């Protein structure tokens, strides 16, 4: 039985999702800027705990899904 963790370290994102850590940080930065402009909370946030950085897996999965859906709509 495999369970998805609630949060994972940003350094492990590539192992789970095949996304490079620098891409994750770029996405989080872009999402933070868009959220600030629109006056809402960012959908993709990186949480720091000491020297470790974490991301919520559910938020990352939703963000990836929405990115793919929006790119499919734009390409039509």
Secondary structure as UniProt FT lines:
FT   STRAND          7..9
FT   HELIX           10..12
FT   HELIX           13..17
FT   HELIX           21..38
FT   STRAND          46..49
FT   TURN            50..51
FT   STRAND          52..56
FT   HELIX           57..74
//
